[in-house]
Amino acid sequence: MTGTTATTATTATTGRRERKKAQTRKALADAALRLFTERGFDDVGVREVAEAADVAVTTLFKHFPSKEALVFDEDEGNEAALIAAVHDRAPGRSLLHALRDHLTHALTATGRDSPDFTAFTALVESTPALQEYRDRMWLRHEEALAAALTEATGAPEGDVRTAALARFVMESPRLARGRADPRKALHEVFDLLEQGWGNPGA
């Protein structure tokens, strides 16, 4: 077998392995969402989810570190998208406007009115453990955003202003979520960040 043939075979094997992992992960996530929606998060065990997806419990935990994680997709892309909103913004576009528009799109993206997303939202909003997990997973990107803001603004390392801005930006979706008009609420938060509180007695 030549080196090229061996490389091709290895690549094909790796590709099949990754596809199988993705299929298993999707089967587990689909089974979990269906069972949790039908019976409630607290009334379904991980063993039942594994059985519904026809895998072992040990396999389930290879793909998802916790029961709560079954409900959410891997969020590595969320951090990358946040950083891209800072570094890849159009020339002349402010950091706040770029982040505001990125988060607005995430809150109001197409497909959020679908039955599946409605069921997902209802499940999360009715389950404190899932709300806590969602917020904890999201807020862990705060440090990376602060670093990106520090680099983009040329602020000194450890600058409290960029750290504060990152904190407020990361909290803004939680403040807007559930409002009658999430988009308007998010824009109001960013208007406050941009313009400041002004005279609080006015």
N, C-alpha and C positions, 0 to 999 in steps of 0.2 A: 504494500500500500504506500503510495507516495505521500509526501508531506501535505500536498494540497488536498488529496483525497481524505486524509486523516482529519485535516482541519475542517473540511466540509461535513464529514460524518459527526465530528464533535459538535459543530454548530447546530446540526440538525437535531442531535440528541438533546442539546441544551434547550433548543426551541420547543421541542415536544415536552420537556420537563416543565418549562415555564408555562406553557399552555395548560398542562394538566394542573399545575398549582393554581393558576388563575381560575380554571373551571371548578376546582374544589372549593376555593375561596368563595366564588360566587354562589355555589350550591349551598354552602353554609350560611352565607349572609341572607340569601333568599328564604331559606328554611326558617332562620331566626326571625326575620321580619314577619313572615306569615304567622308563625306560632305566637310571637309576642303580640301581634295585632289582634289575633283571634282570642287569646286567653289572658293577656297581660304579661308584662315583663317579669313581674315577681312570681308568677305562677308557672313558669316554664324553666326547666333546668337545662344545663348545657348538655347533659346526656341525651335528653330528648331532641335537642337540635342536631346533635351528631347523628343520632339514629335516623332522623328525617332526611339528612343529607347522605346517609349510607356511608358514614366514615366513623372511625374510632374517636373517642374523646381526646386521646393524645394527639391525633391529627388536627382536631379542632384547635387545640391550644398551640399548635405549631403555626397556625395562621392568625389566630386572634389571642392576645395575651389575657383577655378578660371577657366576661359575659357582656359587659357594656360595649366593648369594642366590636362585637358582632353587629351592632346597629349602625355603626359609622364606617364609611370607607376610610382607607388609609389617607392620612392628611398631609403626607410629605409635600404634595403639590400645593397645599395652602401656603406654606412658608415660602416656597419658590415664587409663587405668584405675588405675594406681598413684596418680596425683595425686587421682583421685576417691575412692579408698579413704581417703585422708587427710582431704580437705576435706568429703566427703559422708557421713562416718560418723554413726551414730545418736547423739543426745545422750547424753552420759555414757559412751560407748564409748571405750576408750583407743585411742591411735594404734597401739600394738603389736598389740592384738587385732584391730583393723580390717585391718591389713596382713597379719597372720598368716592370717586367714580368707580374704582376697583371694588370697593366694599358695597356700593350701591348695586353694581351688577351682580355680585354674589348673593345679595339679599333678594333680588327681584329677577333672577335668571329665568329664562324660558323653561317650562316644565314644572314650575313650582305650583301650578294650579292642577296638576294631574292627580288622579285618584291615589296613585301610589305615594306621591309626595304628601298629599293631605293626610293619608294614614300614618306615614312616617312622622309627620309633624305632631299629629295628635298623640301618638305613642310617646314621643319625647317629652312633650309638654305636660303629659299626665304622669310622668315617672321622674321623681326627684333625682334618682341615681343617674339617670341618663342625662338630665340637664346639667348636673354637676360634672359628669364626665365630659360632655360636649364643651363646657366652658373651660375646664381644666386643660383639655387638649388644645383648644384654640389659644389660650393665654400663654402656653409654653413657647409660642413664636415671638413673644414680646422682645426677648433679648436679641434675637436675630434682626428684628425690625429696628431696634434702637441702634444696633451696629451699622445697619444700612443708612439710617438717617445721619448718624455721626459722620460716616464716610462722605455722604452726598453733600453735607453742609460744611464739611471741613472743621467741625467742632472738635475740641480736644477730647481725648479718650476719657470716659467717665463723666462726660458733660451731663449735668442734671436736667437741662432743658430738653435735650433729645430723648433722655430716658423718660421724662414726664410725657412728652409728646407721644412716644411709642405706647406708654401705658394708656393714655386717653384714646388713642386710635384703636387699640385692641379691645377696649371696653365698649366702643361705640356701637358695634352690632348688637350687643346684648341690650343696650339701652333702646335701640330702635326696634328690635324684634318684638312682635306682638302688638305694636302700635297700629292704629287704624290706617295710617299711611307711613309705612317704614321708610320709604324713600325720603319723604319730607322730614321725618324725624332725624334721619341720618344727616341730611343736609343742614339741619338746624344745629346739630352737634358740631359739625365741621365749621359752620359759620362762627360759633362760639370760640372754637380753637383758633380760627383765623383772626377774629376781631377782638377777642378778649371779652371779659364780662362787662367792662365799662363801669358805670355807676350803679351798684346793686340797689340803691335806693330809688333810682329813677323809674 
